[in-house]
Amino acid sequence: MTDMKKTSLTLGPVYYLWNAEKWRDFHFRIADEAPVDRVVIGETVCSKRQHFIEPHLAEVVERLESAGKTVILSTLALVTLNRESKQIREMAEVSEHLMEANDLSALAILKDKPHTIGPLVNVYNAPTARLLASRGATRICLPPELPFSSVKEITAELPDIDFEVFAFGRMPLAISARCAHARSKGKIKDNCQFVCGEDPDGLPVRTLDRQSFLALNGVQTVSHACQSLLGELDHLVEAGVRSFRLSPQDCDMVAVAKLHRAVLDGAVDADAGVAKLRQLYAVAPLANGFHHAKEGAVWVARTRSLQAAWPA
């Protein structure tokens, strides 16, 4: 049996537009209180938001590193402008920190330079993971829509690669050059007035029947349901996963991180952990359907998931 204590936690980048002080103070508290091993920071969704965090970037990095966290710089999920490509290229040339690739343009820039792969890059099989590792990737966060059977197959074939799984957070589903978030509020992308900042956890989208469906986050679309693999951590560790990603939501992420660490350390039962997590993030239902090769929005109870995860 693999020791679940020999695992690590990664805090992913903040996908949403939070005001500068909230973003800074959030990471200060993560540095001081959260049992995470590494933190990915930087704008990932929309380059227009960059100026909100730039004034505080250096002090956040210093605070995190002083607390013993490894800092990784995120790249954009969709590069459409020359200035965006130039920014990534310059960051790769001068930064002493690891960078996380979130699209193919970043992969070209980071070739042969140690870097990590974010969950927005489609790594669906072992040959893709092997190729990325050969080009300098030191850790690969697998996409949240990947079922456990695929995760198990990839990690079994490539035991020397450090794989990470998207364990908590609204799932990133799509990204576009157009901004549906701005359009929904009567704005256009070029003059959006940063209306996405009005929805720090995403703008809910409902069907014609008024059922919760998705959430808009600027040019990004995320799930309404929040992925949680808290009840599947033991299966994933047994399959060779050593790192778990927590994607920031507008809730007490320090408590979320502590809860995941407690379950990994065996201090809290997984079922009790899930019940507590539902209290910590009550604005959206928890889901683990993708993990069980079902619809991503569904929840598969742990009592049934054991047989599904480890078929006879």
C-alpha positions, 0 to 999 in steps of 0.5 A: 500500500502506497503511503498517502502522506508522501504526497503534495498539494498544489494551489493552482492560479486564480482563474477569476478576476479578484481585485488587487488587494483581495488577490494579494491578501489571499496569497498572503494567507495561503503563504502563512496558513495553507499546507500546500507545497507549491503555488501557481500564480499569474494571469491565466485567462485574460491578459487584460487583467494582468495589471490588477496583480502586477503591483503585488506580484513581487511581494506575493512571490517573496511571501510565498517563498519565505513560507517555503512554498515553491512558486510557479508562474502561469502562462495564458490559456489562449494567446491571440496577440503579439504582445501576449506571445512576447510577454511569455517569451520575455518571461521565459528568458529572464525568470528564475522560476518554473513556468507552467504551460497552458497552451501550445504556444507556451510549449514552443517557447519553453522547449528544453527548459524545465517547466510544468504542464497545466490542466488546460493542455490536453494530455489524454494518453501516455505518448503525449505525456512522454513527448512533453517530458522529453521537451522539459516538462517536470510535472504534468497536471492531467485534465479534469475530464480524464477518467480514472481508467486513463489516469491509471494507464498513463501513470502505469506506463510512465512511473518516472513522471510526476503526475498531478490531478485536478482534485478540487475546483470548478472545472475549466471547460473551454476558452474563447477569443470572444468574451461571453461574460462581457456580452451578457452584461451588454459590453464588448470585449474591447470595452468590457470595463472588467465586468467579470470582476463582479462575479468572483466565482463566475457568472452562473448560466442556466438552461431554459428550464432554469437549471444550473448549467455552467459559469462564465469567467470572462473568456473562459467557461467553467463548470457549475459543479465543483470537481472533488476527488476527496473520496478518490484520493486513496485510489489515485495515490495507489495508481501512482499520482503524487500531487493534487491540485486545488483550484481557488474558488471564492471560499476559505481555501486554507480550510480546503487545503487543510482538509485535503491534507488531513484526508491524505494523512489519514487524520480525517475519513474521506466520507467525513471530509466530503461532508465538511467540503460541502460546508466549506463550498456550498454555492455549487454541488460537488461532482466526480463524474468525469473520474468515473467515466460519467457525466462530469456534473454527477456525483458517484457515492464512495460506496459505489465508487470502490468497485468502479475504480478497481474492477475485478 
